[in-house]
Amino acid sequence: MLKTVRKMDEALLLRRCAAKGDFQQVQEILNRNKTNPDFNIDAQSSNGNTALHWACFYAKELHQGFSEKYSEIIRLLIENAADHQVKNKRGKIPPDFLQGMHENVPKDFSSQDQIQDSCYFSLIQTLLRLQCVKITIPEELKGELAHATTFYFIIDSLKLFDFFPPINDPQKTITVLSLGCGISSEIFPLMMYFHYQNKQVNYIGIDNNKALIEDNKRRYAAYENIKFICADATNLDEINIHIDPNSIDLGILRNGDFSELWKRQKIFGKIIDEIFPCVLKPNFPLLLSFQTREELEICTQKTQVLQNFKKFKSNNFCDVGTLCLIFGQVQNKTVFTYSDRFTAILNVEKTAEDEQMPLSHFRQLSV
């Protein structure tokens, strides 16, 4: 009997602390119940709400999501295996309380501190990491980096929209093509960023990994403007079956592998030299990112990127430094990666010699 009362008290206390935004108490409850087989992090109150429901509800109700304490509580609950798909008695799951939150953000919202404290991003980042990391590595990396927040920080700092040419008849939709799209963690940052520009995003991701594409389709099934295609990203004829020439507003190639493995260099080099120049609209932007400066420099040497693209802006390169660091234990080894550390935005057009990439002038971005 006492054991049952203790279990109920702990679950009730967790929900109350999550609702109050008491991160320290939530952490203590979770820590002392790690080995307790009777503890249920998803225990529901009389209305069916779990601790995650309450944290999401009050994050929006009290702070419109921009609260460090609720952001951290949401992250902590999910990382301790809280189920984000539990329905309350009204049929609501925790993310439902955060829907539309980013639509209420002022268009001049650009504070990196606020972005990182956003519960909306905290939830999306963690869910993407927990659901998708199984596809790319054998065990889950436990790095604290939020991919989506970092990507948003990059495109916001570089002022991505400034790289779009003036249009007499402004279009409402930005069509984005990501080749070798992987888990497509850039989708939500792009949707949020272009929302501030009064634009909608039509996203197309192409990758030759069938299992990954099917998983992406499942995760984004509710979005009509997001499409995934299993195809060879280096085969222009195959891509043209799905995409018309010169129809893409923004091209993305993230973390292209230009290490000394020639086979990979050739693959990504072909995407840059033969695919993007054919599918992008004239003068529209291409975003490239690399994990190391060496890979970026090899890209400029092994491809025609300097000849086929130019820069409209002087500040179109950035180095986010350790902000992008991911680390963790995989098969008893410590693994470090620097996703999107070096990023460049260029425009499709022949480049004059004096406009080539000033690699020595990469600017360091920091939070």
Secondary structure, DSSP 8 states (H G I E B T S, - for coil): -HHHHHHHHHHHHHHHHHHHT-HHHHHHHHHHTTT-TT--TT---TTS--HHHHHHHHHHHHHTTB-HHHHHHHHHHHHTT--TT---TTS--GGGGGTTGGGGS-TT---HHHHHHBHHHHHHHHHHHHHHHHHHSSS-------HHHHHHHHHHHTTGGGGS---SS--SEEEEEEET-TT-TTHHHHHHHHHTTT-EEEEEEEES-HHHHHHHHHHTTT-TTEEEEES-TT-HHHHHTTS-TT-BSEEEE-S---SS-HHHHHHHHHIIIIIHHHHB-TT-EEEEEESSHHHHHHHHHHSSHHHHEE-SSS--EEE-GGGGEEEEEETTEEEEEETT-EEEEEEES---GGGS--GGG-EE---
